[in-house]
Amino acid sequence: MADANRVLWKYLPGFNQRFGVPPVQSGEAYRPADGDLATILCFKYYCKVARDNTVKYQWHTLQLLPSSERRSYTGVRAELQIRLDGNMVVLYDGQVIPSREAPPRAEVLRSGESTCTRPLPVLPKCITDNFAYERVDTESIARRLPTQQIWLRKPSPRQLRRWEAVQAAKLRGLSGRAIARELRISRDTVLKYLAADKPKLISI
């Protein structure tokens, strides 16, 4: 590589002298930055504000706070920006809406099983990676996202009954298709419960 670079730098002056074309206008051709670079160099997503005045992105839920202009943004189409410093900002009509991380849902608090790991890093993995969180167990998510927030809750009684019914049908020798037809649930759901040797915590 060093020899190639030496040859290249010997070749470039003669090439530029032979084929170089002087610019029509001298000086820099860069345009000045129009506005705040933080609002330009970021990832932008458009979302609809929910009835509880929240905006969701993957496993994050932002609670929009009332401002002097309006108390609620329910139903509006807002812009969600994920900036390079890790902050998530919501804008509407070019104005930043005050927001904060929403608390977990009431059923999670009642269960008493909610656990939260360390806070978001400076540059979250959700910016660079697009994981498919469906059909991925919590342990796999925790290994791939060691510094993200993961809220956990126990399986519901309905899910426990369904898991027990699937396991009982499996012991009777029924196939996945037959179990799905007997229990009137989708085959994908049956395969998910067949793959689980025991009920696990469910990520939300």
TAZI-V193256 format. One line per field, one symbol per residue. ss: DSSP state (A for helix, B for strand, O for the rest). A space follows every 50 residues. Layout:
# TAZI-V193256
ss=???
This chain:
# TAZI-V193256
ss=OAAAAAAAAAAAAAAAAAAOOOOOOOOOOOOOOOOOAAAAOBBBBBBBOO OOOBBBBOOBBBBBOOOOOOOOOOOOBBBBBBBOOOOBBBBBOOBBBOBB BOOOOAAAAAAOOOOOOOOOOOOOAAAAOOOOOOOOOAAAAAAAOOOOOO OBBOOOAAAAAAAAAAAAAAAOOOOAAAAAAAAOOOAAAAAAAAAOOOOO OBBO
